[in-house]
Amino acid sequence: MPFGNLFPKKENIMEWTPQQEGLAELLQLLKDSVSPNNEVHNKIQQKLESFNKIPDYSRYLVYILTQMPQEDPSTRAIAGLLLKNTIRIYFQNIPPEVLEYVKALSIKGLGDQDSMVRGIVGNVITTIVTRGTLSDWPQVLTSLMELLDVADYHYMEGAFGALQKICEDSARELDQDIGGTRPLNFMIPKIITFFDSPYVKIRVYAISCINQFILMRSDSLFLHIDAFVSALFKRANDENAEVRKNVCQALVMLLEVRPDKLMPEIANVVEYMLFSTGDQDEQVALEACEFWLAFAEQEDLREHLRPFLQRIVPVLLNGMVYSEMDILTLGGDEDDANLPDSEQDIRPRFAKAKTHTFERSEPNGGEVAPLPNRTDDDEDDDDDDLDDDEDIYSEWNLRKCSAAALDVLATVFGNELLEILLPFLREQLFHQEWKHLECGILALGAVSEGCMDGVEPHLPNLVPYLIQTLNNPKPLVRSITCWTLGRYSRWCVHPPTPEDRTKYFEPLLNGLLHRVLDNNKRVQEAACSAFATLEEEACELLIPYLDPILRNLVFAFNKYQHKNLLILYDAIGTLADSVGSALNKQEYIDILMPPLIEKWHLLKDEDRDLFPLLECLSSVTTALGLGFQPFAPPVFDRCVNLINKTLIQYQMHQQNPTSDMPDKDFMIVALDLLSGLTQGLGPSIETMVANSNPQLLSLLSICITDGVPEVRQSAYALLGDLSIACFEHIKPYLNQFMAELIGQVDPAAEHVSVCNNAAWAAGEIALQCGPMMQPWIPPLLERLIPLLTNANTPRTLLENAGITIGRLGLVCPQLVAPHLEGFSEAWCKALRGIRDNEEKTTAFRGLCEMIQVNPNGIAKSFLYFCDAVTQWQNPPTELNEVFRKILTGFKQMMGNNWDQYTSHFPPHIRQRLLERYGL
């Protein structure tokens, strides 16, 4: 008789009993499911999955889990895990009476004699709560809290385990009223009483439960905060490491949200955390070490931290020394360049969508009124921060946390910290034992930003020492030396006296190139990353060395295993970005392109390794310009096909949600590479666009409406580039493009980078459209002007909004000029610091056109206009004459009042007006 027919339907929930044949068959399947035979295993999994269509399946599973103690715990555990997954995936399809049966037996099952079974029962309860809501099962909290008082330890531990998971997964819901009561109001005081439980596991669960509500700033917790802190202090010296870990975790969070509760005892808390940072248990030490990070990052508390620096520094240094366990875990103390990587060592790669940004010039003087501090949501953090310390080292650990804490302390206390650190640093840097030498080099890198002024006088000696240390026999020393030299690469490129560059820059360049070809994979990775940092700092200074650089990097193609190959692509892309068109020489193309094109052909369309390769090629195509033309057609066609294939797969997924969701990152990198091609080839791309099959512009019109922000971001970047290169192909789609584009230029934009690229593309389209742009100017101004005048707009978006407003004013000054008074001050402030280029030129030409239409519009902002004009390094002759005409006109209009008016201008503006315009 088939298993599916053996499930009877019963009305009375708790009277339900399983059919014995069905129960026996299911039990056998569960036992056989651990078969080492893959074919048998897969067949059983498929059969078990098919049972999810049977209403009573969950009853059978919970029955085996909780009512059959005679069965092997591993069999019951499998039933529990299947039940949890059934609830997670098919929750909405489980009949109410079945779910009630599962709930009732799960609560009873918390007292099981087997700890593994109890834990899984707790997981089942938590899954029901998270898939539904607490208001759907309000009795669960009452039941669990009551079980904490029973004499049977198993029930108490099982209930606390379930509570801890609920607190972790449903913290926000617990902190709200459910049926007129707030559960936490009665839960928190009772849970605190268990901090003193004689049972270790109960103490751990109790503290962990409360910890979930600290960062939420729960009112229910704050009602009992004194009792919580008092109970916490009592557990500070608990004999169990897991309890101490949770205590340290709580203290770190309290320091962030309720420092007032720690300040009266801060000296004792600091003593405890110093002691705990050196705990023999690394997890306790790690949680304690987080305290120094939290302490240093809170401005109001820094003075309380200062007296303890002398003692904190050696503790952090001690945490930065590799432990024996670290070394055993890391391995890699040998030449392993020929060993293939295991796939789990390779981080997943994600596409990084393109953002249109501007280079900024060095200012000619202080700003008239500084812009607010702006951070770009779309700009990456520095690539050379502690997170990239060749994975220091794969996961967050005591060593990495200690280094990060030292980094933050250096940023806060600067040279004051360095004075404390220096004696320890000298000892570590010249230590005979390699682990201490490595720690010293890591510490030197960690303080590079915060203590640069103090370290700089020592760098003439330290940098050669570090370059020499690149040849240390220990791979871990060589790798950390690469990282630290990367942190000081700016100084090596720009030493105090330029003639010293050959003493530091060239040896660093050669040293890192040698390590790029190291026989140890970890060193290769660190050297490649450090070299990319050096490339960003050196830029055109690399040009004389391009031949050896390219030969080294290309040689690495044949040496590197999978993981480092992905980093090599980044280094080559960064090189192309740094030297630009200098790369466009036939001898360089002949070295660089064959291995890149070989990799291009080897990778399949669905291989995620395409991401870094396409990003690399995007930079290379832009740098090579027309030099890339021989390679362009197949690259162009493949990008179009990648976009088309992804769109088709997405359409199929929409029609049939059970089909695989396509990875839209393929579309993002393809759009970005097409942008690079378009920038590099310019109008020469026109033939490929015209002959594209399917039509690129048709695909682009779909991409700009995509639900994934990064796809839209890259699509608008490509739209802007195509508008510059081959506007004739944009024209047929213009109404469609502009209707979508205007909606993306949103002052309340959630996705800043999409808004940024759309605003930039609008300016490029305006230049091509000329007066035909008129219908779209009013709605664009309604969006761009609020962006420009909002103090919180990120800088890149601010600049793009200003450039586009200027360009709209250039093509239709009569439409934009009436708004001039409302935005001219913000416009001048936003664009004053952009480096001279064609985009800036067209924007300022537009501003001048608007001023000539509406001179009064600039009157109140004339000082800011003068500031922006004088920030130009070398304005084009024609534009400079327009500036002269406007400035002279204002002087004539003011007559005798000019000298008095300009006497209030900052000196650097007055001086530049006199030198350049004789005013």
Secondary structure, DSSP 8 states (H G I E B T S, - for coil): --GGGG----SSGGG----HHHHHHHHHHHHHTT-S-HHHHHHHHHHHHHGGGSTTHHHHHHHHHHH-TTS-HHHHHHHHHHHHHHHHHHGGGS-HHHHHHHHHHHHHHTT-S-HHHHHHHHHHHHHHHHHS-GGGSTHHHHHHHHHTTSS-HHHHHHHHHHHHHHHHHSHHHHTS-BTTB-HHHHHHHHHHGGGG-SSHHHHHHHHHHHHTTTTTT-HHHHHTHHHHHHHHHHTTT-S-HHHHHHHHHHHHHHHHH-GGGTGGGHHHHHHHHHHHHT-SSHHHHHHHHHHHHHHHH-GGGHHHHGGGHHHHHHHHHHHHS--HHHHHHH---S--TTS---GGGS-------------B---SS--SS-------TTS---TTSGGGSTTTTSS--HHHHHHHHHHHHHHHHTHHHHHHHHHHHHHHHT-SSHHHHHHHHHHHHHTTTTTHHHHGGGHHHHHHHHHHHTT-S-HHHHHHHHHHHHHTHHHHHS-SSGGGHHHHHHHHHHHHHHHHT-SSHHHHHHHHHHHHHHHHHHGGGGGGGHHHHHHHHHHHHHH--HHHHHHHHHHHHHHHHHHGGGG-SHHHHHHHHHHHHHHHHHS-TT-TTHHHHHHHHHHHHHHHGGGGGGGHHHHHHHHHHHHHHHHHHHHHHHH-TTS----THHHHHHHHHHHHHHHHHGGGGHHHHHH-SS-HHHHHHHHTT-SSHHHHHHHHHHHHHHHHH-HHHHGGGHHHHHHHHHHH--TT-S-HHHHHHHHHHHHHHHHHHGGGGGGGHHHHHHHHHHHHH-TTS-HHHHHHHHHHHHHHHHH-HHHHGGGHHHHHHHHHHHHTTB-S-HHHHHHHHHHHHHHHH-THHHHTTHHHHHHHHHT-SS--HHHHHHHHHHHHHHHHHHGGGHHHHHTTS-HHHHHHHHHHH--
